[in-house]
């Protein structure tokens, strides 16, 4: 009963995103929360989304009551898109900067490095973009992404289910993928899932993370000429590949990009009707929750001011906002800044965020998954599968016209 009461209390706090400031502003020494983001390097385009989401979250939490009545302060460092730099910086945050709590960086490689440091110092680690749940063995880690535990099966299965619903499902597929850990892991799973469902894999090609020359890869794709192209993309990979395909006059009949930078891909040549991974997009029915609608509006205002090419909440921004809401709910629920107390509270409770319920009852602390498929339609990302989350009037378009 006590756990249920605490859950309700924490959820109430987490849902008041657009509410008026608390009567008594937080006071006292700030609670310092340390993290890194890839502010430079190949992942910087997406990390900008997480930076804006984090800044909004800190402001909103402080407008409520901070953490236990104290204001919070975000100590943010640049990991340069390098996991080894992230590892060093999390060591610094804990041992030199003496932050009270930590929160995860962007991207699987950096999160895995941060997780190792968190385990060494027994710090709870909430993170938002970890793509290989099977590697997350640390008992005090918690994901806010909504990614399935068996991501290598669930993500490609959702895509193929969506395509099969059109009754024009592909007979062949080409898979090209970055060797970035999570992207490679899920793309290798896509190869297995496709083969098991009778889709012929006519090309499977890997490239190094950070690659910028996609001309040879584009040539191989054109030669294979698949019914569908799976791009194990992270950041701007998809843009660079589509540029190379455009140069040689080839356009895929259907294409899926795993973790692209959400804005830049929309305007890439040949990107119309491209599919991508998602957990949330800023349209009904997902914005029917007033708190979600308020956060989406606030993010859009900040993103436009910052010049983001796609100023809408999608899976990257939603995961980041969720992470901060999760940390707030856990601190207030546990009534403590003690890492072990926070972790114990999270294991025993679920948190209803504006972007969906987060729970941690499953293997490696993964709970219900929120995987969806979105498509670039008329210059906007819209969810098209599963149907109950699809944007009003949105239907799957395949093959691309």
N, C-alpha and C positions, 0 to 999 in steps of 0.2 A: 504493500500500500504506500509506504514512504517513497519507494522508487517511482510509482505512478504519479504521486503528487509532485515530486521533483521534475519529472518529465513534463507535466502540464505547465509547471512554472517556467521551465526553460523554453518550452515551445512558445509560450505567450510572449516572452521577451524577444525571441528570435523573429516572431512574426510582425513586430511593431516597427517595421523598416521605415515607414513613412510617417510615423507618429510624431507628435510634438515632443520637444525635449522634455526630459524628466524634470520634475519640480526642483530637485536638488542636483546641481551639476556635480560630476565626479570630482573628488578632491584628493589631495595627498600626492605622494610620489607616484609617477606613472608606472604602470606595468609594461615592461619593455618586451616586445615580441620581435625576435630576430628571424630573418630569412634572406634568401638570395633570389634573384631573377636573372634571366639572360638578357640584360639590358643592352649588350652588344653581342656580335657574332651572328651565326645563321639562324638562331632562334629568337632574335630580338623583336621581329615583327609581331610574333604571337605574345611574347612576354609583355609588350606594351599593354595588351588587353588585360593581363593579370595585374599589372601595376595600377591601372585605373580602377579596376575592381577592388584592389586592396585599399587604395586611398579612400574610396567611397565607404568601404566597410569600417575602416578606422573612424571616420567621421561619424557614421551612423551609430556605432557602438558608443562613442563618447557622448552623443546626443541623448542616448538612453541613460545608462548609469555606469559606463565603463565596465571594468571587471571588479566586482565586489566593492563598488563605490569609488574606485580609483580610475583615473584616465588611462588610456592605453597609448603607447608610442610604438611605431613601427620602425625598426632598425633594418633598413634594406640595403643589401650590397649586390654588386654586379658579379655574377659568376662567369660571364663572358661566353656562355653556351658550352662550358667545359666542365664535365663532372668532377675532374680532379681539382679544379678551382673551387667548385661548390664544397667539396669535402674540406678543404683548407679553411674556407670562410665560415663554415658551420662550427669548426673547431674554435675559430677566433670568436665567434658570437657567444659561445658557451663559456670559454675559459678566459677570454680577455675582456670582451664587452659585458660579460656577466648578465646576459638577457635573462628574463624570468621564464619565458616560454619561447618555443620555436614553432614555425609553420613552414610547410614544404615549399620548395622551389618549383619551377616549371620544367616538365619533361622527365621521362623515366630515368635517364642516366644520372641526372643531377639528384633526383629524389632517392635513388638507390645509394648514392654517396652520402646524402644527408641522413638516410636511415641508419647507415653504419655508424655514423657519429652519434646519432640519437641513442642507439643501443649502447654504445660505449659509456655514455653519461646518463643513461636511464631517463631520457627525456621523451615525453609524449610527442609524437609527430603526426600532425594532421596535414594531409597533402591532397592535391586535386587532379593530377594528371599522370598517374602511374599506370603503365600499360601492360605490365606482366605480373598480375596478382600472385602467381605461383611463387614468385621470388620474395614476396613480402612476408617473411617469416617472423619478423620482430613483433612480439605481442603488444607493443604499445604504439603501433602505427594504425592510422585510420584514414580511409580514403573518402573524399567527398565527391568523387567523380560520377558515381553510379555505374561504373564499368562492371561488367560481369566477371565473376571469378575465372571462368573459362573463356576469357576474351578471345582467344584464338579460334574458338568454335562459334561463340554467340555472334560476334561482329560479322563475319562472312555469311553466317546462316541468315541473319536478318536481311542482308542485302539480297541474297538469292531468293529468299521468300518474297521480297518486294518485287523482284524482276519476274518471278514465276506468276505472280498475281496478275500480270499483264497478258498472260497466255502467249507471250512472245519471248520466252526466256532464252538466254544465249546457249548455243551449243558448244562454243569454244571461248576460252578466256586466256589473255596474256597477263602475267603478273610481273611487274617490275617493282623493286622495293629497295629503299634505303637499308643499310645495315644498322641504322639506329636501333637500339635494343627492342623497344616495344613495337616499333613499326615492322621490323624484321620478324618478330615473334608472331604477330597477328597475320602478317602476309604469308608466312609459311603455313599457318593454320588455314588460310584461305585456299592455298593450293590443295591441301588435304580434303577440305570440305567440298571444294568444287569437284575433285576427282570422285569422291564418294557419291556425289549426286549426279554423276554422269556428264559433267561439263568437262570437255577436253581441254587440258592445259597445254596450249600450243607454244608457250614461251614462259620461262621462269628465269628472271634476271635480277641480280643483286648489284647495287652500286654503293660506294663509300659515302658515309654521312659527310655532308659538306661539299659533295660533288657539284660542279657548276657546268660541266660539259655534257649535255644530254643529246648531242647530235648522233653519236653511235647507238644510243639506246633507242632513239626515235627511228632510226633506220631498221633496227631489229623488229620493232613493233610493226612498222609498215610491211616488212617482209612476212611476218606471221599473220597479219591481217585478221585479228580475232573478232568475234562478235562483240566481245566486251573487254575493256581494259581496266585492270586493277592497278592503281598506283599507290604503292606503299610510301606515301608522301608525308613529310613533316616540314612545316614552315613553307618556304617558297619553292620547294621541289616541283610541285605541280605546275606552277607558272613557267618554270624553266623548261620542263618537258613539253608543255603545250606550245611554247615558243618554237622549240626544235621541230615538233611535228608540223606546225604551221609552215615553217620554212621549207619543208620537203613536200608540202601539199597533201598531208594526210590528216584526216579527222576521224577519231574513233566513233563507232556507231553507238557506243555507250561507255561510260567511264566512271570510276569511283576513286576518290582521293581520301586517304585514311585520316590524316591529321593536318590538313592544310592551314595556312594562315587564312582566316575566314574572309577577310576583305579582298586581298589581292587576287585570289583565284577567280572571283566573280567577273573580273574584267579581263582575264587572260583570253587570248584568241582561241576560239574553239571550246570555251568552258561552259557555254550555254547547255543546260540540262545535265551538267555533271552531278554526280551523287557524292555524298561525303558522310562521314560518321557524325552523329550528334547525340546529345542527351536532352537538349533544350533549345528552342528557338522562340524569339519574342513575338509570338502571334497566338491567337486563340487556337485551341482550348487551353494552351499552357499558360497564357496570361490571364485566365479567368480568375485566378487568385489575386485579390487586390494588392497584396504585398508584393507579389511577383510583378504586377503591372507597374507599381510605384518604383521598384528597383530598376526595371527595364527603362522607364522614362528617365530616371536619374543617370543611369549609365549612358544612355543615348546622348544626353546633354553634354556630359563630360567628354565622351568619345568624339563628338563633333567638334568641341572646342579644342581637342588635342589633335584634330586632323586625321583621325582614323578613317581609313577608306570604307570600313563597314561598321557604322556606329550603333550596332544592335547587340543585345545579349544573345549569345549562342553558347555552345557547350563549354568553350574556354572560359568565358566570363562567368557563366553559371557555376562551373566547378570552383572557381576562385571565390566567388561570393559565398557559396556553400561552405567552403573551408572556414571562413571567418565566422559565419553563423554557427557552425558546428563547435568551434572553439568557445564562442560566447556561451552557448547553451551548456557546454560541459563544465566550464568554470563556474557558472552560476548554479548549475545543478549540483555539482560537488561542493560548492561553497568553499572552494580552495584553489590555490595556485600550485598545489603539489602535483607533480606529474603523475604519480601513481594513482592518486585519488581521481584525477581527471580521466585517466585511462579506465579505471574501474567503473566509473559512472557511464562512460560511453559503451562499455561492454554490456552493461545491464539495462540500457535504455535505447530508444530510437529517437530521432529528431525529425520533426516535420518542418522542412524548410519551404520557402516559397517555390522552390524548384523540385520538390518531391521529397518523399520520406527516405531518410538515411538510416540504415541499421547495420549491425556488425555481428550478427549471430552466426555467420557462416565461416567456412574455412579461411584462415588468414585474415579474419575480421572483415570479410566481404559479406554483404547482405543482398537484398533485392537489387537487380540490375535495371538500368534505365536506358539501354541501348536503343537508338532510333536511326533511321535513314533520312537524310535531308537531300533536297535537290535544288539546284540553281534554276529558278524559274523567274524570268523577267527581271533579272538583276537582283533577286532577293533569295536568301536561303529559306526554304520552307520544308517542314517535316512532311513526308509523304508515307512513311511506314513506321510503326504499325498504324493502321487506319484510324484508331481512336485518338491518336495524337496529331493527325494530319491537319494542316491549315484549312480553313474553310474554303471549299471549292477546289482544293489542290488534288490533282491526280498524278500518278506516276507517268512520266513521259519516257518511253523506251520502245524502239530505238529513237535516237535523237533525230528530229526533223532536219 
